[in-house]
Amino acid sequence: MPDYSQLDESLRALNDPTRRRVVELLGAGAQRAGELATSAGVTPPVMSRHLRVLLAAGLVDDERSVTDARVRLFFLCREPLTVVGSWIERVLSEAPWEDDS
């Protein structure tokens, strides 16, 4: 049986509409936590908790500015999202779909 630990962790992290929105927002490019909070319509402390979950799952990573360590840019990590996408593609391709007509 395949090792589904990365898939399981990613799906658990994505089991929240705000975290899914953050992933969508970061799909457009790296952003600061405050920008994400504003765009997602949540407070900075709430965004911080969501980012911790996404970071722990490996879906998101961050980079600190060399000129100002307080500035963190968050960005998507490709590999965990590729694992989720590959699993979905496999399920879709192997499923015995009923004829819709």
TALINDA-V796778 format. One line per field, one symbol per residue. ss: DSSP state (H for helix, E for strand, L for the rest). psi: psi as a letter, one per 20 degrees, with the letter a starting at -180 (. if undefined). burial: I if it has 24 or more other C-alpha atoms within 12 Angstrom, else O. Layout:
ss: ???
psi: ???
burial: ???
This chain:
ss: LLLLHHHHHHHHHLLLHHHHHHHHHHLLLLEEHHHHHHHHLLLHHHHHHHHHHHHHHLLEEEEELLLLLLLEEEEELHHHHHHHHHHHHHHHHHLLLLLLL
psi: pqojgggggghghjkphghhgggggihirqqqghgggghikrqghghggghgghghijhqrqpqqhhoiioppqrqpgghhhggggggggghhipnqqpi.
burial: OOOOOOIOOIIOIIOOOIIIIIIOIIOOOIIIIIIIIOOIOOOOOOIIOIIOIIIOIIIIIIOOOOOOOOOOIIIIIOOIIOIIOOOOOOOOOOOOOOOOO
